[in-house]
Amino acid sequence: MRHDGRAQADLRPITIQRRYTDNPAGSVLICAGRTRVLCTATIETSVPPWRESSGHGWLTAEYDMLPGATNTRRARNRQRVDGRTQEIQRLIGRSLRAAVELEKLGPNTIQLDCDVLQADGGTRTAAITGAYVALCDALEAGRSRGLWDADVLRTPVAAVSVGYVDGTLLLDLDYVEDSRADVDCNLVMTGRNEWIEVQATGEKATYSSAQLEAMLELGRRGIEQLFAMQRAALEA
């Protein structure tokens, strides 16, 4: 058993609460254990200048952690976005772009904002999983406004972490486990069983091809559970 009572292949308790705030086209609070991320999706009826000539739409993302998200106050990114934040928001953006047919969005942009309210590991994977649900609500809102047709959505997208801690492969690492991991891996997958991102890092040790395959398989099984949770939230 793990320190929180989970088995090796267990996700943390996950909740996905839609329409958490009123103003955005999509708004989701996702909780993965003690990690909580507010994901919102806003529709803008324009695209970046470099995108205008294509006639296609765009999707982009921003990510940040609120000052009280961790046990020590984290300063806001007011003047300069730090490298970690840039990396994560780019990951969220390219992950969710795989979910939509951008050429069918028309000259419109969907802005995803993922704000970590409380961090206990896995904030980027929770953000991607929650942002997909917010995106689905935004796509429906845009369709109802006549901005695009109903067939804009391409595939579900979800993400999870896996890693080796003290030689044991674990699913969905919290902060205690992630900080001690010999190898950790963030995985993003589509509903077509295709990988968008495989971020596997030897933090304190190297890993073999067989270990990588084991991480991919355990992550795939975890993401399939997340797809089911996303579907349940969208059907509620």
VENNOR-V901551 format. One record per backbone hydrogen bond with DSSP energy under -1.0 kcal/mol. NH is the residue of the N-H (numbers start at 1). CO is the residue of the C=O. If there is no record, write none. Layout:
BEGIN
NH	CO
NH	CO
END
This chain:
BEGIN
2	6
5	2
10	7
15	31
17	29
19	27
20	27
25	41
26	41
28	39
29	17
30	37
31	15
32	35
33	13
35	32
36	118
37	30
38	115
39	28
40	113
41	26
42	111
44	109
46	44
51	48
54	51
57	102
58	108
60	110
62	112
64	114
66	116
69	66
74	67
78	76
86	82
87	83
88	84
89	85
90	86
91	87
92	88
93	89
94	90
95	91
96	92
97	93
99	96
101	152
102	100
104	101
105	102
108	106
109	44
110	58
111	42
112	60
113	40
114	62
115	38
116	64
117	36
118	36
119	69
126	122
127	123
128	124
129	125
130	126
131	127
132	128
134	130
135	131
136	132
137	133
138	134
139	135
140	136
141	137
142	138
143	139
144	140
145	141
146	143
147	142
154	99
155	99
158	189
160	187
162	185
163	170
164	183
165	168
168	165
170	163
171	8
172	161
175	120
178	174
179	175
182	164
183	164
184	201
185	162
186	199
187	160
188	197
189	158
190	194
191	156
193	190
196	188
197	188
199	186
201	184
203	201
204	182
205	182
212	208
213	209
214	210
215	211
216	212
217	213
218	214
219	215
220	216
221	217
222	218
223	219
224	220
225	221
226	222
227	223
228	224
229	225
230	226
231	227
232	228
233	229
234	230
235	231
END
